[in-house]
Amino acid sequence: MSNSAKAEAVLALHRFGMGPRPGSIAAVGTDPRGALIAELDRPLVLSAATNLPTSAKAFRTVADANARRTARAKQAQQQAKKQQMASAPAMSEDQTQAPGQGSEKDAAEMAAKQAAEAVPDPGRPMYLQEAKLRTEAALAAEIGFAERLVWFWSNHFCISANKIQSMSGAYEREAIRANTLGRFVDLLLAVEGHPAMLFYLDNLESMGANSIAGINRNRGLNENIAREIMELHTLGVRTGYTQDDVISFANVMTGWTLVPPGVDPQHGGEFTFNPRLHEPGGQTVLGKRYEQEDAEQGRAVLRDLAANPATATHVATKLARHFVADEPPPALIEPMAKTFRDTEGDLKQVAITMVSSDEAWRGPPSKLKRPSEWVIGMVRATGITVVDPVRYTGGQELLGEALWRPSAPKGYPDDEASWIDGVGRRLDVANNFAERITGTADPQAIIEDVFASEIGADVKQAVGRAESRQQALALLFMSADFQRR
Amino acid sequence: MGLVNHLPTRRELLVGSGALFAWSQMPRLARAEGRDPRLLVIVLRGALDGLGAVAPVGDPDWIALRGDRALVADGKTPALPLDAFFALNPAMPNLHRLYKTGKAAIVHATATPYRERSHFDGQDVLESGLTKPGMTSSGWLNRALVALESGGRVDPRGSRALGIGSVTPLVVRGSAPVMTWVPQKLLPASADTQNRLLDLYQHTDPKLATVLQARMKLASLDGAMGTGEAMSDDPTLAPPGIARVRAYFAEAAGTAARYLAKPDGPRVGAMGFVGWDTHIAEGAAAGQLYNLLGALDGAFASIETNMGEAWGETVVAVVTEFGRTARINGTQGTDHGTGTVAFLIGGALSGGRVIADWPGLKSEQLFEDRDLKPTTDLRAVLKGLLRDHLRVDEKVLADAVFPGSADVKAMGGLVG
C-alpha cells in the first residue's frame, strides 16, 4: 500500500468507521470507498442477541418485579403496624421509651422500603447486557461504518434509559438496527410505533378529547410525540408546520400505546392501537386530510412526513454533519438529499452517495470525535474485544455521553463546541485506561501496526519520549490525530 | 475506561488473604535459619536524578556543575548530611533517620547495563534483568521465584509475588503466579503528562491547547487554595496536587507492606511510581523533584509502619531505569542520563553507608561528557540482595535471573 492509500484508509476508519484496529487498514485496502460500501452489504444483526429478551418481554419482567415489590412492601408495612399495636401497651408503661406516632409510621415505612428493595430491579442487568453486546459489535466490526450508522439513527431517534431502562437496548435492536440500511419510512414507522418511543414521548396516556376515554376521564391530549416527530425526527425545526398541525397530528397519534402487562401477561408491553383513546374523525395535517379511523391514520401521516422534501434535507444535513463536518458543504448535502428523494428514502443509497462524494473526503479532520466514538477508537486500537459493561457505561457517563441516556429528545449534539470542554475529562479517562492496559499494549506497536504509522511526527515524538508506556498511551489517545476525524 | 482484557492472564485480583500458610511462603534455607524474609521492589519510572536526590557535596566540581541549582549542606533548605562527601535531599527526613540507624543504604553512580536514553527500553532492561531491551514477558524477580521453586528451596505454593497497581510491573511478571492489588484511588494524569500534552496541542491543535490550558490553570488555582477535592464531584478526577500524589504513594506502599506482613501473605512484591522525568523546572531543593522525593519518603514511613514486626525481615529496593544529565539544561531541568542512585531500606538491611565507587564530575569523568558515569552495576546490588536475603543460588542468579551476568559479582554484606 502506498502512503497516500494508507492515509485514505486511516481517514476512512476514523471518519466513517470506528477507528483503526489491528488489521483493519490492510482490510480496507486501496479502495476505502469500496470497502465502506461493501460493509453495507453485510447483514447488520447482533447474532449474540438471540438470548436477550424482546422489549415487550423486558417490560413485562420489570412490571412483574414492580408488582412483587409493591406487594412485599405492603405486606411488610402491615406486619410492622401489627407488631407495634401488639407491643404498644408494654411500651406505654415505660415512659423513657414511649415512641411518638411519627416514629411508628417511620418504622413501618422503613420496613416497606426494605422489603421493596429486596426485589432486585431487572432493568439494569438488561441495560448492561445490551450495552455489552452493542459495544462489542463496534469493537469487532472491520470498519464499523454500519455500526456508526446504527449509532447515528439511535441518537436521531433517541429514547432515554432514565425513563425506560429495560427496553432501551431492545428498542435499538428492534426498531433502529433492523432498519438502518433500509428505507427511512420503514425506520420511521418502526420507531414511532415502538412501545419504548411511545412511552418515552408520553403517548401512552394521550387521548383525544372526544374519545371514549377522554370523555369518561375528562383528560386529553399530549402533544409531545407529534411535535418531536415533526421537529426532530422528520421535517426539522422551522420548516413550515404550525401549532395546529402539531395538535392535529397529536390527535392522529392518540391510541398508539402498548398492551398493559397486568391485563395481558402474554402480550404485555407490545404495541397496540387502543380505539378507546383515539380521537374520532378526520384530521388535517400540513394541509392534507386524513380520514382513516385507526392506526392507519397515523401511518399515513408518517408516510407523508417521510416523503416530504424537508425530511430529505433534514436527514442529509444531519448525516453529513455527523460524519464529515460541523458545517458540511452544500455540495455534499445536496446529492445526499437528492438520493433520498429519488430512492424514496433508501438509507443505504444515501450513505453510499455520502462516501462516494469527493466532498466527504476533502476537508481536514475537523470533527472532534464524540466521547462514544473516541472511547471505542481507543479500545479498538489496543485489540481488546470484550468489555465489562459496568465500567464501560460508567466511563461513558463520566464523559457526558451516557449510553441511551440523553437529557432531551434531541439526542446528543454533534458539534465541537458541545464536546471540547470535556477534553480534560478525556485525559483522566485516557490516563486510567492507559494504566489498565499498559502491561499488554505497546504504544510503538500501536502506531506502527494499528495506525500503519499514519500519525503526525509530533505525536510520534511525544510518544517516543514519554516517561512510561502509560504516559505514551495517554498522549497517543489524547492527540489531535486520534481525537479528530 | 472499564474493560476486560480477553488475553489469558496469570494475574488475579487479590481478594482478602489467600489460603496460603506462612511456612509455605518462606524460602526453605531462610526458614532453616529461622528467618522469614520479605522483598519489595519499587520502580521509579521516568529516570530519577540521582544527583538531585543524593548530592556529592564534597566533590569540588559539584557546585560548578549545577550552579545555584546544586543541593548544598548550607543552602536555603540544607541537604541532610550522610557522610563527609554525600548529602541527602532535604525532602527525605525518614530516609535520613533510617540511614542514621543503619536501616538504609544508598548506592550511587549505579546503572543497569543499558546505555541508551529511551525510557521504555531502559525500563525493559531494568525489570527484565536482561542486557538488551525488547518485549520480554518475564522479570528478574519472578524468575528468581521460579528458580527457588525448581531448586526445591521453596514450597511451590509459596512462590507467589504481589504486584501493586493496575499494571503489574514487568519485574514481577512471569510464570510464577502474581497476585495484584489495585489501589481504589487512581491517580489522575500527572502535571507532567498534562504539560506534554499541552506542548503537543500547541504544535498541532490550538483549540485543544486552549481548553487544556484552562483546565490546568483551574487546577493550579485549586491547589493554591487547597480545595482540590471540593471542586470536583468525583475524587478520582480532582486535579493532581502534590497532596494527592503523597496520599497515593503512601496508600499504595502501605498496602503493599500490609500484604507482605501477613503471615499467610506473599513474600515478594513490586510496584511502580511515575513522574520522575524532570526535563523542565526540576526543582531539586524546592519544587517538582523535591515534592516527589518527599512523597517517596512518606511511602517509606508508610511501609515501615505497616510492616509491623515483619519490618525487621524486610528489604525494600528502590530502583529507576537510568539517571539524568549531570548538568542542568536550558529549562532548569535535566535530560536523560545514565548513572543514578538506588535506595535500599529495611529492618534487615546492614546500612548506614553510601556505596559508591565515585567517578568524579569533571567533563572527562562524565559518561559521554553528559552523565554521571556508572561505576556499579545495579545487577550486582540486586544479586546481592537475592542471594543473601532470599537465598537464591548464585549460579541461578547468573544464568536464569540475570542471564549472562556471571562476571557481575553479587555485592556482599547488604543484609545483616
Interface residues (C-beta under 8 A of the other chain):
Chain A: V375 M378 V379 I384 T385 V386 V387 D388 V390 R391 Y392 G394 G395 L398 E416 I420 D421 V423 G424 R425 L427 D428 V429 A430 N431 N432 F433 E435 R436 I437 T438 G439 T440 D442 Q444 G456 D458 V459 A462 G464 R465 A466 E467 S468 R469 Q470 Q471 A472 A474 L475 M478 S479 A480 D481 Q483 R484
Chain B: M1 G2 L3 V4 N5 H6 L7 R45 G46 A47 S118 H119 F120 Q123 M135 G165 S166 V167 T168 L170 R173 L186 L187 P188 A189 S190 D192 T193 Q194 R196 L197 D199 L200 Y201 H203 T204 D205 K207 L208 V211 L212 R215 D234 T236 L237 G272 V274 G275 W276 D277
